[in-house]
Amino acid sequence: MKMDTGKFLTLLAAALCLSDCNTLKSDCQAISEREAQIAKEQPGDYYIGRRYYIPYTRLWGYLRRPGESWRTAKLVMMDEHAVHQPDRGPEPPLKNAVFGTDDNVEYAITGSFTGMKAYEPSSNLVLPLFKATSYKVINRNPGFLFKPSEKRSDDFVTLDPRIMPQPGACQQALAQ
């Protein structure tokens, strides 16, 4: 049985659309469930931080206020004058390297934004500087950061709040 090219392309487009629609729907469902959990977080004068380690960079990861969506998160660099990052220690290529071993760990962090910016040369980003005064591990395996289908690279920043589907797109996908 031979299929003409037009019919094949139409079926291929439909299959890709279904795949993308299913991904959007499952991403939105997971984001909705997580945002319901976030809404229950204890309010207070602290931040929720997610370590985002990319080799050879000095960015730390993302911070947001408790009860706020990851959509509001800011990628930061840490000022370590008050307290060192939890994974501060020997760095690659040393055999006993520990720097970056807390990638994707979620913390409750006290401290404040300094109002200053810092240039991170490996990523060519200018980021807000945060001065932490304490770190407490909340979750060592919290799962996705912005959406379940996110793609990560160790070569450059690929995870950013802008990869999250817009709330309107999620409402529409979940209504189908």
Residue pairs with C-beta under 8 A, 6 or more apart in sequence:
21 173
21 176
23 149
24 165
24 169
24 170
24 173
25 173
25 174
25 176
26 148
26 149
27 147
27 148
27 149
27 165
27 170
28 165
28 169
28 170
28 173
28 174
29 174
30 144
30 147
30 148
31 147
31 164
31 165
31 170
32 170
32 174
35 69
38 66
38 67
38 68
38 69
38 70
39 67
41 48
41 66
41 67
42 66
43 66
43 67
44 66
45 110
46 66
46 108
46 109
46 110
47 63
47 64
47 65
47 66
47 108
47 109
47 110
47 111
47 130
48 63
48 64
48 65
48 66
48 106
48 107
48 108
48 109
48 138
49 60
49 61
49 62
49 63
49 106
49 107
49 108
49 109
49 135
50 61
50 62
50 70
50 73
50 104
50 105
50 106
50 107
50 142
50 145
51 60
51 61
51 87
51 102
51 103
51 104
51 105
51 106
51 107
52 59
52 60
52 61
52 62
52 75
52 103
52 104
52 145
52 157
52 159
53 61
53 99
53 100
53 102
53 103
54 122
54 123
54 153
54 154
54 155
54 156
54 157
55 92
55 100
55 154
56 122
57 120
57 122
57 123
58 77
58 118
58 120
58 122
59 75
59 76
59 77
59 120
59 123
59 125
59 127
59 157
60 76
60 77
60 78
60 85
60 130
61 75
61 76
62 70
62 73
62 74
62 75
62 76
62 145
62 161
63 73
63 74
63 76
63 109
63 130
64 70
64 72
64 73
64 74
65 72
70 145
70 146
70 161
70 164
71 161
71 164
72 161
73 161
74 127
74 128
75 125
75 127
75 157
75 160
76 113
76 127
76 128
76 129
76 130
77 118
77 120
77 127
77 128
77 129
77 130
78 85
78 129
78 130
78 131
78 132
79 114
79 129
79 130
79 131
79 132
80 88
80 132
81 131
82 111
82 131
82 132
82 133
83 132
83 133
83 134
83 135
85 132
85 135
86 102
86 105
86 107
86 135
86 137
87 98
87 99
87 100
87 101
87 102
88 99
89 96
89 97
89 98
89 99
90 96
90 97
90 98
90 99
91 97
91 99
91 100
92 99
92 100
104 141
104 142
104 145
105 137
105 139
105 140
105 142
106 137
106 138
106 139
106 140
106 142
107 135
107 136
107 137
107 138
108 135
108 136
108 138
109 130
109 132
109 134
109 135
109 136
110 132
110 133
110 134
111 130
111 131
111 132
111 133
111 134
112 130
112 131
113 128
113 129
113 130
113 131
114 128
114 129
114 130
114 131
116 128
116 129
117 126
117 127
117 128
117 129
118 126
118 127
118 128
118 129
119 125
119 126
120 126
120 127
123 156
123 157
125 157
144 150
145 159
146 159
146 160
146 161
146 163
146 164
147 163
147 164
147 165
150 158
150 159
150 163
151 158
152 158
152 159
165 173
